[in-house]
Amino acid sequence: MVVGCTVLMVIGTIVGARFGVRINLTPSLPLGLYIRDPAGELVEFCPEGLASEDSAIRGYRERGVCADGHSPLLKPIVARAGDTVEASESVIAVNGRPLPNSRAHSRDHHGRALHAFPAGLYPVPEQMVWVVSTWNDGSYDSRYFGPIRESMIRQRLRPLWVSP
């Protein structure tokens, strides 16, 4: 199975570079094909700093094209400049509206400790976005590392075909 996933990732990288299509095999979003769309609300980005190190050490990212030698993450934008994010133990809320499946966990699916972004109210500054998958409550995203700089975004995408 691992060999099959690796082959699909290699094919996906080649196809993606040529046609702007990305294969998602992770549980953070529906399995399927995503296509480049400048107006898309899904972003592919290379994490930096602690988010890069932590996600690589935990095995959340395969080998890939990011500067750290691992693959980019694919997450939906939930908040942008001018929005206010409230992080708490139970939920992430944007402009007072709670997001489903957004509670930060104290442990990942392997039982290893996770550290949520500190609870509080965060106005989203210019050139920053919050990315949180409401598809999977176990997603590794801004609930753990906070907002990301827009300059980290490699491309914007939208679903082309996803598994039901």
Summary of the structure (lengths in Angstrom):
residues: 164
radius of gyration: 15.4
end to end distance: 21.1
largest distance: 44.3
contacts: 478
relative contact order: 0.23
helix: 21%
strand: 33%
